[in-house]
């Protein structure tokens, strides 16, 4: 109680925030893996939209089997219907998957030309700023989050780190122009995480929230693909034979489920910073271990990856977020 007799809002324990940061960082590594998979699939198909449809479609099929098969998933679906019918959950709060569709489409359209690291820096630039705004507006399940010095410095350091990681490639006008799509996709990621967190809070099930995300995203991508086929015709590339190229969707399930589960402990900004740290580290490791013609791993990339981890930890150790 304060001196005036009013109760202070409860704060989130630091241990939970640190645990959430760790899980989000690991899921960010999965996003980097997904970016490489979907980028390669887009190159093989010669169509980024078709690659995104396959990625989301495979993930949706896995969830359509997994969610009804688990007790928590079934309870989540019942709670989802009750929440929508009772007004606890608004229909527009279920549309986070539309931003996920844009992100996956951007992977398929640009990673083959940009490389995972440059794709990541563009997405980070959009995600960091929009995460601050989403938290300040209280759109996530953790409610309004103040723009504390630690969070502001953490966001700024994250952008600086990814700029350092990609080094001289940002001077290429072609790279900058192509990077606008992942930049826009990064802006949408913060809103997606907030909305999926809302669905998870209503349903009590991260799997149910992930299913909603994939169902909406697949519908959006199928509509875009139909329009593309009507304008340009069917993609010229055939379906590749390698099974690993179809794992982008299942990898995405891990990322979406973890984000939906931990955002109520971290807030959108801290979740985004930790995810970004994982993405940059994962991208750096991929570009070093499995370099492509578009990737240019080097000392700057590794230094940028280390700085993103420091930025996420700095934000996590700041004043606790209020519910």
N, C-alpha and C positions, 0 to 999 in steps of 0.2 A: 504494500500500500504506500502511496505517496503521502506527503505532508498534508495534502488537501483531502485525503481520504479516498482518492480514486485508485483503482487497481492498475498497475503497470502491465502491459501486454507480456505474455510469457515469452521467454527467449528459447531458441533452439540450442541444445547442448553442443559444445564444441566437438565432443567425441563423435556425435552423429554427423556433424558437418564434415569432419575429416574423413570418416568412413565413406560418406557420400561422394566426397572429392576423389577418393581412391577408386571407387567403382566407376565414377564418371570418366576418370582418366583412362581406365582400362577400356571402357566402351568407346572412347575416342580413338584408341588404337584400332578397334574394330572398324570404325568409320574410314580410316585410312586404307585398311585392307579392302573394304567395300568399294572405295573410290578406284583403287587399282583394278579390281575385278570388273566393275561396271564400265570403266574407261576402256579396258581391253575388249570387253564384249561389244561396246559401241563401235570400236575400230573394226572388229571382225564382221559385224553386221552392216557396217557403213551407214549406221542410223542410230543416233543417240536416243531418240524417242522409243524406238523398238527395243533397245537394250533396257531402258527404264521400265517399259511394260513387262518385259520378261522378269526383271529383278523383283518388282513389286508383285507380279502375278505368282511367282514361285513362293515368295514369302506369305502371300495371302492363302495359298493352298495349304501350306504347312500349318498356319494358324487355324484354318477351318477344320482341320483334323485335331489339332492340339487343344484348342480352347474347350470345345464340347466334351473332350475326353477327360478333363480334369475337374474335380469338384470346385476349385476356386474359380476356374473359367466359367463354369455353368452358373455359379452364384453371381459372378460379375455381369453376365449377360442379363440375368433377371433384374439385378440392380440397375443396369443401364436402361432397360425398358421402363422401370419404375421411376427413375430419375428424370427421363425425358417426359413421361406422362405427368409427373407431379410438378415439373418446373424447376427441380433442383439443378438440372442440367439443361442448358439452352442448346438448340440444334446447332447454332453457329460455333459453339464450343467443341463440337465434334469434328470440325473441319481442319484440324491440324495436319492431317495427312495430305492436304492439298499442297502445303509448303514442303512436306517431305517429298512429294512427287516432283516439285520443281528442283529440289536439291539433287535427287537421283538422276533426273533428266540432265541437269548440268554436268554431273559426273560423266555420263555417257557421251555428251556433246563436246566436252572440253578437256578432260583429263588426258586423252590420247595426244592432244596437241600441246597442252600446258605442262604436263607432268603433275604428279600428286602434290608436290610442294607448292607450286605456284597456284594450283587450284585451292589449296588450303589457305594461303595468305589472302586470297580474294574473299573466300567465304568468311574467314576470321574478321576481316575488316568490317563486313556487314553485320556479323553476329555480335561483336563486342558492343557496338553502339546501340543496337536494337535491344540487347539484353538489359542494358541500363534503363532504357525507356519502359520496357515491359515490366521490370521489377518495380520501377517508380510508380507505374500506373496500377500495380497490384493485380495484374491479370493472372498470375500463377497461383497455385494452391497455398503458397506460403504467405500470400497477402502482400501489402505494400512493403517494399524494402528500401531503406534510405540509401542515398548515394554517398556512402561513407568514404573518407580519404583512402582507406585500404582498397575498397572496391574500384574507385576511380583510377588509382595508380595501377592496380592490377590489370584493369582493362587497357590502359595506355601501354603498359609494359608488354602485354600480349601482342598488341598490334606492332609494336617496335620489334618484338622478337621474331614474328613471322616475316617482317620486312627484311630483317637481318638474315633469316634463314634462306630466302630465295635470292639474295645478293643482287648481282647485276642484271638479272633477267627482267626486272621491272622497268628497265630502260628501253625495252623493245616495244615500239608502238603497237605491233600486232598482238603481243602478249597482253598489254593493257586493255586493248579493245575486247579481246576474247574473254578477259577476266571479269568483264561487267556482269556476265550471267551468273557465275558463282558468287559474285558480290551480292547480287539481288537474292540469290538463294540463301546466303548467309543471313540476310536480314530476316527472312522468313523462318529460319530455324528457331530463333528465340520465341516467336509466337507459337510455333509448333510445339515446343517443349512446354510452354505454359498451358496450352489447350489440352495436350495429352495428360499433363499433371492433373488438370481439372477432372478429366474423365476418370482417371485412376482414383482420385479422391472420392468421386461419387460411387464408382463401382466396387471399390476395394480390391480391384484386381488389375495388376500391370498387364497381364495377358489380354484381358478384355479391352483395355485401353489401346494396346498394340494392334489388336484386331480391327478396332474402329479406324485407327490410323491407316492401316494397310488397305482396308476396304475403300475408304475415301480416296486415298492416293491412287489405287488401281483404277477406279472409275474416272478420275481426272485424266490419267495418262491414256486410258483407252479412248476417251473422247478426243484427246489431242492426236493420237495415232490415226484415228478414223479420218480426221481432217487432213492430216499429212498425206495419207494414202490417196484421198480424193484429189489432192492438189498435185502430188509428185509421183504417185504410183507406189507399188510395193518396194521395200528395200532391195537393193541389188545383192547384198551379201547373204550367203546361206547360213543355216544354223551351225555353229561350231560343234565339234565332237567332244571337246574336253569338258568333263563334268564340273570342274572347278569354276568355270565361267558362269555357272548358274547358281552359285552360292551367295551372290550379293544380297538377295532377299533374306535368306536365313541369317546372315550376318547383321543385316539391318534390324531383324527382330530383337537381337541381343541389345543393340544400341537403344532402340525405342523403349523396350521394356525397362531397361536400367534407368533411362532418363525419366520415364513416367513414375518410377518407384522412388527416386531420390530427390526429385525437384522440390518436394515439400519440406525437405530438411535443408536444402542448400539455397533455395531461391533460383531464379532463372539465370542471373548473371554469374554466380559462382558455378552453377552447373555448366554454363557455357564455357567459362574459363578453363575448368578442369577438362572438359571434353576437347577443347582446342589444344590444350597441352598434350593430350593423348594423340590427337590427330597429327600434330607437328612431329612428335616423337616417332609415331608410326610411319609417317611419310618419310622422315629422314632415314629410318631403318630400311624401309622398302627401297628407297632410291639408292642406298648404299649396297644392300644385299642383292637386289634385283633391279639394277639400273635399266632404263629404257632410253630410246633416242631423245625423248623429251625431258628426261631427268638429268640434273647436274648436281649430284651430291658433293659436298665439300665441307670445309671447316666452318664456314658461315652457317650452313644448314644445321650442323650439330650444335653450334653455340646458340642459335635461335631456339632449337628444341629445348636446350637446358634452361633458357630464360623463360620460356612459356611455363615450365614446371614451377619455377620460382614465383612467377606472377600469380599462378593459381593458388599456391601455398600462402602467399602474402594476403590475398583476398580471403582465404579460408580462416586465417588466424586473426582477422580484424574483429571489430565488435560483433557479437552474435546477432544474427538476423532475427527480427521480431515477427511472430506469427500474426 
